[in-house]
Amino acid sequence: MRFLVMVKANADSEAGVMPSAELMEQMGKFNEELAASGHLVQAEGLAPSSKGARLVYFDGEPQPQVVDGPFAETKELVAGLWILRGESVAEIVELLKRAPNPELQAGVVEIRPLVP
């Protein structure tokens, strides 16, 4: 099975503030471990929502409305993602419990199976 792991955005990621050098180094090592174990398919960070757009569809309307970022609800935004291989959500949860967080920052990581 494959899983989409979404790292939710925060005020810093939305402001375009890059993670600390320490976190980047630790995350690089963590991603290398995931790759070596065969779990890692892809890992990416996302630009702030100010660089993006949304298409909003309305009932009965043939064309979507285009809404340029930034988007107000930071807690609903994604700052980065992994696509991981595993046998179960529980396995992916255990893997990601080892993800580095050297500054002990609050945050949310969401794990969802990809539909085959």
mmCIF file of the C-alpha atoms, coordinates in Angstrom:
data_MODEL
# 
_entry.id   MODEL 
# 
loop_
_atom_site.group_PDB 
_atom_site.id 
_atom_site.type_symbol 
_atom_site.label_atom_id 
_atom_site.label_alt_id 
_atom_site.label_comp_id 
_atom_site.label_asym_id 
_atom_site.label_entity_id 
_atom_site.label_seq_id 
_atom_site.pdbx_PDB_ins_code 
_atom_site.Cartn_x 
_atom_site.Cartn_y 
_atom_site.Cartn_z 
_atom_site.occupancy 
_atom_site.B_iso_or_equiv 
_atom_site.pdbx_formal_charge 
_atom_site.auth_seq_id 
_atom_site.auth_comp_id 
_atom_site.auth_asym_id 
_atom_site.auth_atom_id 
_atom_site.pdbx_PDB_model_num 
ATOM 1   C CA . MET A 1 1   ? 0.000   0.000  0.000   1.00 0.00 ? 1   MET A CA 1 
ATOM 2   C CA . ARG A 1 2   ? 0.988   3.607  -0.464  1.00 0.00 ? 2   ARG A CA 1 
ATOM 3   C CA . PHE A 1 3   ? 0.237   6.453  1.924   1.00 0.00 ? 3   PHE A CA 1 
ATOM 4   C CA . LEU A 1 4   ? 0.163   10.222 1.579   1.00 0.00 ? 4   LEU A CA 1 
ATOM 5   C CA . VAL A 1 5   ? 1.677   11.878 4.643   1.00 0.00 ? 5   VAL A CA 1 
ATOM 6   C CA . MET A 1 6   ? 0.885   15.595 4.874   1.00 0.00 ? 6   MET A CA 1 
ATOM 7   C CA . VAL A 1 7   ? 2.855   17.907 7.133   1.00 0.00 ? 7   VAL A CA 1 
ATOM 8   C CA . LYS A 1 8   ? 0.482   20.724 8.003   1.00 0.00 ? 8   LYS A CA 1 
ATOM 9   C CA . ALA A 1 9   ? 1.601   24.324 7.548   1.00 0.00 ? 9   ALA A CA 1 
ATOM 10  C CA . ASN A 1 10  ? 2.268   26.837 10.289  1.00 0.00 ? 10  ASN A CA 1 
ATOM 11  C CA . ALA A 1 11  ? 2.855   30.591 10.387  1.00 0.00 ? 11  ALA A CA 1 
ATOM 12  C CA . ASP A 1 12  ? 6.560   30.152 9.595   1.00 0.00 ? 12  ASP A CA 1 
ATOM 13  C CA . SER A 1 13  ? 6.047   27.876 6.593   1.00 0.00 ? 13  SER A CA 1 
ATOM 14  C CA . GLU A 1 14  ? 3.365   30.211 5.245   1.00 0.00 ? 14  GLU A CA 1 
ATOM 15  C CA . ALA A 1 15  ? 5.764   33.149 5.645   1.00 0.00 ? 15  ALA A CA 1 
ATOM 16  C CA . GLY A 1 16  ? 8.356   31.281 3.576   1.00 0.00 ? 16  GLY A CA 1 
ATOM 17  C CA . VAL A 1 17  ? 10.674  30.753 6.557   1.00 0.00 ? 17  VAL A CA 1 
ATOM 18  C CA . MET A 1 18  ? 12.867  27.736 5.900   1.00 0.00 ? 18  MET A CA 1 
ATOM 19  C CA . PRO A 1 19  ? 13.400  25.161 8.659   1.00 0.00 ? 19  PRO A CA 1 
ATOM 20  C CA . SER A 1 20  ? 16.588  25.393 10.705  1.00 0.00 ? 20  SER A CA 1 
ATOM 21  C CA . ALA A 1 21  ? 19.797  23.885 9.349   1.00 0.00 ? 21  ALA A CA 1 
ATOM 22  C CA . GLU A 1 22  ? 19.634  21.343 12.171  1.00 0.00 ? 22  GLU A CA 1 
ATOM 23  C CA . LEU A 1 23  ? 16.144  20.214 11.184  1.00 0.00 ? 23  LEU A CA 1 
ATOM 24  C CA . MET A 1 24  ? 17.076  20.076 7.487   1.00 0.00 ? 24  MET A CA 1 
ATOM 25  C CA . GLU A 1 25  ? 20.095  17.891 8.296   1.00 0.00 ? 25  GLU A CA 1 
ATOM 26  C CA . GLN A 1 26  ? 18.109  15.583 10.562  1.00 0.00 ? 26  GLN A CA 1 
ATOM 27  C CA . MET A 1 27  ? 15.249  15.356 8.064   1.00 0.00 ? 27  MET A CA 1 
ATOM 28  C CA . GLY A 1 28  ? 17.705  14.480 5.290   1.00 0.00 ? 28  GLY A CA 1 
ATOM 29  C CA . LYS A 1 29  ? 19.048  11.608 7.394   1.00 0.00 ? 29  LYS A CA 1 
ATOM 30  C CA . PHE A 1 30  ? 15.507  10.480 8.237   1.00 0.00 ? 30  PHE A CA 1 
ATOM 31  C CA . ASN A 1 31  ? 14.559  10.483 4.543   1.00 0.00 ? 31  ASN A CA 1 
ATOM 32  C CA . GLU A 1 32  ? 17.704  8.462  3.757   1.00 0.00 ? 32  GLU A CA 1 
ATOM 33  C CA . GLU A 1 33  ? 16.609  5.886  6.354   1.00 0.00 ? 33  GLU A CA 1 
ATOM 34  C CA . LEU A 1 34  ? 13.126  5.749  4.827   1.00 0.00 ? 34  LEU A CA 1 
ATOM 35  C CA . ALA A 1 35  ? 14.646  5.248  1.364   1.00 0.00 ? 35  ALA A CA 1 
ATOM 36  C CA . ALA A 1 36  ? 17.060  2.558  2.582   1.00 0.00 ? 36  ALA A CA 1 
ATOM 37  C CA . SER A 1 37  ? 14.188  0.659  4.221   1.00 0.00 ? 37  SER A CA 1 
ATOM 38  C CA . GLY A 1 38  ? 12.129  0.776  1.005   1.00 0.00 ? 38  GLY A CA 1 
ATOM 39  C CA . HIS A 1 39  ? 9.375   2.949  2.490   1.00 0.00 ? 39  HIS A CA 1 
ATOM 40  C CA . LEU A 1 40  ? 10.116  6.243  0.717   1.00 0.00 ? 40  LEU A CA 1 
ATOM 41  C CA . VAL A 1 41  ? 8.500   6.887  -2.655  1.00 0.00 ? 41  VAL A CA 1 
ATOM 42  C CA . GLN A 1 42  ? 8.703   10.689 -2.635  1.00 0.00 ? 42  GLN A CA 1 
ATOM 43  C CA . ALA A 1 43  ? 9.268   13.576 -0.199  1.00 0.00 ? 43  ALA A CA 1 
ATOM 44  C CA . GLU A 1 44  ? 8.698   17.242 -1.022  1.00 0.00 ? 44  GLU A CA 1 
ATOM 45  C CA . GLY A 1 45  ? 8.271   20.588 0.654   1.00 0.00 ? 45  GLY A CA 1 
ATOM 46  C CA . LEU A 1 46  ? 5.696   23.022 -0.684  1.00 0.00 ? 46  LEU A CA 1 
ATOM 47  C CA . ALA A 1 47  ? 6.003   26.749 -1.335  1.00 0.00 ? 47  ALA A CA 1 
ATOM 48  C CA . PRO A 1 48  ? 3.744   28.993 0.765   1.00 0.00 ? 48  PRO A CA 1 
ATOM 49  C CA . SER A 1 49  ? 0.109   29.267 -0.310  1.00 0.00 ? 49  SER A CA 1 
ATOM 50  C CA . SER A 1 50  ? 0.823   32.839 -1.461  1.00 0.00 ? 50  SER A CA 1 
ATOM 51  C CA . LYS A 1 51  ? 2.547   31.238 -4.456  1.00 0.00 ? 51  LYS A CA 1 
ATOM 52  C CA . GLY A 1 52  ? -0.441  29.030 -5.306  1.00 0.00 ? 52  GLY A CA 1 
ATOM 53  C CA . ALA A 1 53  ? -4.042  29.119 -6.427  1.00 0.00 ? 53  ALA A CA 1 
ATOM 54  C CA . ARG A 1 54  ? -7.260  27.204 -5.879  1.00 0.00 ? 54  ARG A CA 1 
ATOM 55  C CA . LEU A 1 55  ? -9.981  26.239 -8.283  1.00 0.00 ? 55  LEU A CA 1 
ATOM 56  C CA . VAL A 1 56  ? -13.374 26.480 -6.569  1.00 0.00 ? 56  VAL A CA 1 
ATOM 57  C CA . TYR A 1 57  ? -16.274 24.672 -8.233  1.00 0.00 ? 57  TYR A CA 1 
ATOM 58  C CA . PHE A 1 58  ? -19.892 25.694 -7.656  1.00 0.00 ? 58  PHE A CA 1 
ATOM 59  C CA . ASP A 1 59  ? -22.997 23.626 -8.364  1.00 0.00 ? 59  ASP A CA 1 
ATOM 60  C CA . GLY A 1 60  ? -24.431 24.425 -11.787 1.00 0.00 ? 60  GLY A CA 1 
ATOM 61  C CA . GLU A 1 61  ? -21.422 26.477 -12.899 1.00 0.00 ? 61  GLU A CA 1 
ATOM 62  C CA . PRO A 1 62  ? -19.465 25.121 -15.891 1.00 0.00 ? 62  PRO A CA 1 
ATOM 63  C CA . GLN A 1 63  ? -16.194 26.857 -14.968 1.00 0.00 ? 63  GLN A CA 1 
ATOM 64  C CA . PRO A 1 64  ? -14.439 27.021 -11.610 1.00 0.00 ? 64  PRO A CA 1 
ATOM 65  C CA . GLN A 1 65  ? -13.575 30.268 -9.886  1.00 0.00 ? 65  GLN A CA 1 
ATOM 66  C CA . VAL A 1 66  ? -9.823  30.841 -9.562  1.00 0.00 ? 66  VAL A CA 1 
ATOM 67  C CA . VAL A 1 67  ? -8.706  32.069 -6.141  1.00 0.00 ? 67  VAL A CA 1 
ATOM 68  C CA . ASP A 1 68  ? -5.114  33.214 -5.788  1.00 0.00 ? 68  ASP A CA 1 
ATOM 69  C CA . GLY A 1 69  ? -3.254  32.566 -2.541  1.00 0.00 ? 69  GLY A CA 1 
ATOM 70  C CA . PRO A 1 70  ? -2.466  33.224 0.199   1.00 0.00 ? 70  PRO A CA 1 
ATOM 71  C CA . PHE A 1 71  ? -5.183  31.280 1.952   1.00 0.00 ? 71  PHE A CA 1 
ATOM 72  C CA . ALA A 1 72  ? -6.394  32.318 5.398   1.00 0.00 ? 72  ALA A CA 1 
ATOM 73  C CA . GLU A 1 73  ? -6.760  29.024 7.266   1.00 0.00 ? 73  GLU A CA 1 
ATOM 74  C CA . THR A 1 74  ? -3.126  28.066 7.913   1.00 0.00 ? 74  THR A CA 1 
ATOM 75  C CA . LYS A 1 75  ? -4.149  25.018 9.968   1.00 0.00 ? 75  LYS A CA 1 
ATOM 76  C CA . GLU A 1 76  ? -5.793  23.546 6.858   1.00 0.00 ? 76  GLU A CA 1 
ATOM 77  C CA . LEU A 1 77  ? -2.779  24.028 4.590   1.00 0.00 ? 77  LEU A CA 1 
ATOM 78  C CA . VAL A 1 78  ? 0.005   21.578 3.782   1.00 0.00 ? 78  VAL A CA 1 
ATOM 79  C CA . ALA A 1 79  ? 3.687   22.555 3.995   1.00 0.00 ? 79  ALA A CA 1 
ATOM 80  C CA . GLY A 1 80  ? 5.230   19.280 2.857   1.00 0.00 ? 80  GLY A CA 1 
ATOM 81  C CA . LEU A 1 81  ? 4.492   15.688 2.001   1.00 0.00 ? 81  LEU A CA 1 
ATOM 82  C CA . TRP A 1 82  ? 5.817   12.183 1.828   1.00 0.00 ? 82  TRP A CA 1 
ATOM 83  C CA . ILE A 1 83  ? 4.490   9.312  -0.212  1.00 0.00 ? 83  ILE A CA 1 
ATOM 84  C CA . LEU A 1 84  ? 5.439   6.173  1.671   1.00 0.00 ? 84  LEU A CA 1 
ATOM 85  C CA . ARG A 1 85  ? 5.037   2.429  1.117   1.00 0.00 ? 85  ARG A CA 1 
ATOM 86  C CA . GLY A 1 86  ? 3.871   0.246  3.972   1.00 0.00 ? 86  GLY A CA 1 
ATOM 87  C CA . GLU A 1 87  ? 1.516   -2.484 5.067   1.00 0.00 ? 87  GLU A CA 1 
ATOM 88  C CA . SER A 1 88  ? -0.782  -0.402 7.291   1.00 0.00 ? 88  SER A CA 1 
ATOM 89  C CA . VAL A 1 89  ? -1.495  3.002  8.764   1.00 0.00 ? 89  VAL A CA 1 
ATOM 90  C CA . ALA A 1 90  ? -0.100  1.668  12.046  1.00 0.00 ? 90  ALA A CA 1 
ATOM 91  C CA . GLU A 1 91  ? 3.244   0.885  10.379  1.00 0.00 ? 91  GLU A CA 1 
ATOM 92  C CA . ILE A 1 92  ? 3.471   4.389  8.893   1.00 0.00 ? 92  ILE A CA 1 
ATOM 93  C CA . VAL A 1 93  ? 2.523   5.934  12.246  1.00 0.00 ? 93  VAL A CA 1 
ATOM 94  C CA . GLU A 1 94  ? 5.395   4.056  13.903  1.00 0.00 ? 94  GLU A CA 1 
ATOM 95  C CA . LEU A 1 95  ? 7.828   5.192  11.193  1.00 0.00 ? 95  LEU A CA 1 
ATOM 96  C CA . LEU A 1 96  ? 6.824   8.828  11.523  1.00 0.00 ? 96  LEU A CA 1 
ATOM 97  C CA . LYS A 1 97  ? 7.047   8.830  15.297  1.00 0.00 ? 97  LYS A CA 1 
ATOM 98  C CA . ARG A 1 98  ? 10.809  8.792  14.606  1.00 0.00 ? 98  ARG A CA 1 
ATOM 99  C CA . ALA A 1 99  ? 10.690  11.939 12.440  1.00 0.00 ? 99  ALA A CA 1 
ATOM 100 C CA . PRO A 1 100 ? 12.949  14.666 13.825  1.00 0.00 ? 100 PRO A CA 1 
ATOM 101 C CA . ASN A 1 101 ? 11.581  17.679 15.670  1.00 0.00 ? 101 ASN A CA 1 
ATOM 102 C CA . PRO A 1 102 ? 14.682  19.232 17.280  1.00 0.00 ? 102 PRO A CA 1 
ATOM 103 C CA . GLU A 1 103 ? 12.935  22.489 18.228  1.00 0.00 ? 103 GLU A CA 1 
ATOM 104 C CA . LEU A 1 104 ? 9.978   20.579 19.753  1.00 0.00 ? 104 LEU A CA 1 
ATOM 105 C CA . GLN A 1 105 ? 7.527   22.640 17.696  1.00 0.00 ? 105 GLN A CA 1 
ATOM 106 C CA . ALA A 1 106 ? 3.810   21.973 17.766  1.00 0.00 ? 106 ALA A CA 1 
ATOM 107 C CA . GLY A 1 107 ? 2.435   20.616 14.510  1.00 0.00 ? 107 GLY A CA 1 
ATOM 108 C CA . VAL A 1 108 ? 0.214   18.115 12.755  1.00 0.00 ? 108 VAL A CA 1 
ATOM 109 C CA . VAL A 1 109 ? 1.104   15.283 10.406  1.00 0.00 ? 109 VAL A CA 1 
ATOM 110 C CA . GLU A 1 110 ? -1.800  13.578 8.639   1.00 0.00 ? 110 GLU A CA 1 
ATOM 111 C CA . ILE A 1 111 ? -1.527  10.065 7.190   1.00 0.00 ? 111 ILE A CA 1 
ATOM 112 C CA . ARG A 1 112 ? -3.984  8.810  4.561   1.00 0.00 ? 112 ARG A CA 1 
ATOM 113 C CA . PRO A 1 113 ? -3.925  5.674  2.428   1.00 0.00 ? 113 PRO A CA 1 
ATOM 114 C CA . LEU A 1 114 ? -3.877  6.276  -1.324  1.00 0.00 ? 114 LEU A CA 1 
ATOM 115 C CA . VAL A 1 115 ? -6.750  4.572  -3.130  1.00 0.00 ? 115 VAL A CA 1 
ATOM 116 C CA . PRO A 1 116 ? -5.360  1.835  -5.377  1.00 0.00 ? 116 PRO A CA 1 
# 
